[in-house]
């Protein structure tokens, strides 16, 4: 059984996903856990501390997955992009609730955490831009606005948590591969 602190975070994650961070109170969390609101403070300092934990834990997971997928890999830019896409989708599908919170509730972080989060996000997106830049340089990809392309790619991937079913016909890996295929090859017949 998870520690009480972990139980608080899991419960808060579910509530933040269902109701949103702003609409979830400490009292709501305590009620869902079957404890008094005051006793929550023996496990956490604040509601925002939980949001920070969720957002930064997920950010670390995305970085680690991306690093693992690309470390020592010397394939083409298209192959690197496909690997980065699959890694991203796998993180999302590992914890759909935390992913949903990560993608939508980060705006509620206060400074300096908000700025730190934005910088992490920019570094993460930067790796995708580097891959696209490499593909442009070596002639693999058509000329495009790299920032726009990265935002388009990540927007397509980031909604996976809404429709992915662990018991569905495709694994996270297969979904990532199919998304990479659509992104890299498009829908139009050649």
C-alpha positions as CSV (number, residue, x, y, z in Angstrom):
1,X,0.0,0.0,0.0
2,X,1.4,3.4,-0.9
3,X,2.5,5.9,1.8
4,X,-0.1,8.3,3.1
5,X,1.7,11.2,1.2
6,X,1.5,9.1,-2.0
7,X,-2.2,8.4,-1.4
8,X,-2.8,12.1,-1.0
9,X,-1.0,12.8,-4.3
10,X,-2.9,10.1,-6.1
11,X,-6.2,11.3,-4.8
12,X,-5.4,15.0,-5.6
13,X,-4.3,14.0,-9.1
14,X,-7.7,12.3,-9.7
15,X,-9.6,15.3,-8.3
16,X,-7.5,17.8,-10.3
17,X,-8.1,15.9,-13.5
18,X,-11.9,15.6,-12.8
19,X,-12.6,19.1,-11.4
20,X,-9.5,21.2,-12.2
21,X,-6.9,22.5,-9.7
22,X,-8.8,25.7,-8.9
23,X,-12.1,23.9,-8.2
24,X,-10.5,21.3,-5.9
25,X,-10.2,22.2,-2.2
26,X,-8.2,20.7,0.6
27,X,-11.5,19.7,2.1
28,X,-12.4,17.8,-1.1
29,X,-9.1,15.9,-0.9
30,X,-9.7,15.1,2.8
31,X,-13.2,13.9,2.1
32,X,-12.1,11.7,-0.7
33,X,-9.4,10.2,1.6
34,X,-11.8,9.8,4.5
35,X,-9.8,12.0,6.8
36,X,-10.0,15.4,8.4
37,X,-8.8,18.4,6.3
38,X,-6.4,19.5,9.1
39,X,-4.7,16.1,9.1
40,X,-3.7,16.6,5.4
41,X,-1.1,19.1,6.6
42,X,0.8,16.4,8.3
43,X,1.5,14.9,4.9
44,X,1.8,18.0,2.6
45,X,2.4,21.7,3.0
46,X,-0.2,22.9,0.5
47,X,-2.4,22.1,-2.4
48,X,0.2,23.7,-4.7
49,X,2.9,21.5,-3.4
50,X,1.0,18.6,-4.8
51,X,0.6,20.3,-8.1
52,X,4.3,21.0,-8.2
53,X,5.1,17.4,-7.4
54,X,2.8,16.2,-10.2
55,X,4.1,18.6,-12.8
56,X,7.8,18.3,-12.1
57,X,7.6,14.5,-11.7
58,X,5.9,14.2,-15.1
59,X,8.4,16.6,-16.6
60,X,11.3,14.4,-15.4
61,X,9.5,11.4,-16.8
62,X,9.3,13.0,-20.2
63,X,12.9,14.1,-20.2
64,X,14.1,10.6,-19.0
65,X,12.0,8.8,-21.7
66,X,13.3,11.2,-24.4
67,X,16.9,10.8,-23.3
68,X,16.6,7.0,-23.2
69,X,15.0,6.9,-26.6
70,X,17.7,9.0,-28.2
71,X,20.9,8.3,-26.2
72,X,23.5,6.8,-28.5
73,X,21.0,6.5,-31.4
74,X,22.6,7.6,-34.6
75,X,19.7,7.0,-37.1
76,X,18.1,9.5,-39.4
77,X,16.3,12.6,-38.1
78,X,13.0,10.9,-39.1
79,X,13.9,7.8,-37.0
80,X,14.9,10.0,-34.1
81,X,11.6,11.9,-34.3
82,X,9.7,8.6,-34.4
83,X,11.6,7.4,-31.3
84,X,10.9,10.7,-29.5
85,X,7.2,10.5,-30.4
86,X,6.9,6.9,-29.1
87,X,8.7,7.8,-25.9
88,X,6.4,10.8,-25.3
89,X,3.2,8.7,-25.9
90,X,4.5,6.0,-23.5
91,X,4.9,8.5,-20.7
92,X,1.4,9.9,-21.3
93,X,-0.2,6.4,-21.2
94,X,1.7,5.3,-18.1
95,X,-0.3,7.7,-16.0
96,X,-3.1,9.3,-17.9
97,X,-4.5,11.3,-14.9
98,X,-1.2,12.8,-14.0
99,X,-0.6,13.6,-17.7
100,X,-3.9,15.4,-17.9
101,X,-3.0,17.5,-14.9
102,X,0.4,18.1,-16.3
103,X,-1.0,19.4,-19.6
104,X,-3.8,21.6,-18.3
105,X,-3.1,22.6,-14.7
106,X,0.6,23.8,-14.8
107,X,-0.7,27.3,-15.3
108,X,-1.7,27.4,-11.6
109,X,2.0,27.1,-10.4
110,X,3.2,30.2,-8.7
111,X,6.6,31.8,-9.2
112,X,9.4,30.8,-9.2
113,X,8.0,27.3,-10.0
114,X,6.0,28.5,-13.0
115,X,9.1,30.0,-14.6
116,X,11.1,26.8,-13.9
117,X,8.4,24.7,-15.4
118,X,8.2,26.9,-18.6
119,X,12.0,26.7,-18.9
120,X,11.9,22.9,-18.6
121,X,9.1,22.7,-21.2
122,X,11.1,24.9,-23.6
123,X,14.2,22.7,-23.2
124,X,12.0,19.6,-23.9
125,X,10.5,21.1,-27.0
126,X,14.0,22.3,-28.0
127,X,15.1,18.7,-28.4
128,X,12.2,18.2,-30.9
129,X,13.3,21.4,-32.7
130,X,16.9,20.1,-32.9
131,X,15.6,16.9,-34.6
132,X,13.6,18.9,-37.1
133,X,16.5,21.2,-37.7
134,X,18.7,18.2,-38.4
135,X,16.1,16.8,-40.8
136,X,15.9,20.1,-42.6
137,X,19.7,20.5,-42.8
138,X,20.1,17.0,-44.3
139,X,17.1,17.2,-46.7
140,X,14.9,14.7,-44.9
141,X,12.1,17.2,-44.1
142,X,10.5,19.9,-46.1
143,X,11.1,23.5,-45.2
144,X,9.0,24.4,-42.2
145,X,8.7,26.6,-39.2
146,X,10.3,24.4,-36.6
147,X,8.5,26.0,-33.6
148,X,5.1,25.6,-35.3
149,X,5.9,22.0,-36.3
150,X,6.9,21.1,-32.8
151,X,3.8,22.6,-31.3
152,X,1.7,20.8,-33.9
153,X,3.3,17.5,-33.2
154,X,3.1,17.8,-29.4
155,X,-0.5,19.0,-29.7
156,X,-1.4,15.8,-31.6
157,X,0.4,13.6,-29.0
158,X,-0.8,15.4,-25.8
159,X,-4.4,14.4,-26.2
160,X,-3.6,10.7,-26.2
161,X,-4.5,10.6,-22.5
162,X,-8.1,11.4,-23.5
163,X,-8.7,8.3,-25.7
164,X,-6.0,5.7,-24.9
165,X,-7.3,2.5,-23.4
166,X,-4.8,0.2,-21.8
167,X,-7.2,-2.7,-22.7
168,X,-7.6,-1.4,-26.2
169,X,-6.4,-3.1,-29.4
170,X,-3.1,-1.2,-29.5
171,X,-0.3,-0.8,-27.0
172,X,1.2,2.6,-26.2
173,X,4.2,1.6,-28.4
174,X,1.9,0.8,-31.3
175,X,0.0,4.0,-30.9
176,X,3.2,6.0,-30.8
177,X,4.4,4.3,-33.9
178,X,1.2,5.0,-35.8
179,X,1.2,8.6,-34.7
180,X,4.8,8.9,-35.8
181,X,3.9,7.4,-39.1
182,X,1.0,9.9,-39.7
183,X,3.2,12.8,-38.6
184,X,6.1,11.8,-40.7
185,X,4.3,10.5,-43.8
186,X,0.9,12.3,-43.7
187,X,-2.4,11.1,-45.0
188,X,-2.1,11.9,-48.6
189,X,-1.2,9.2,-51.2
190,X,2.1,9.9,-52.9
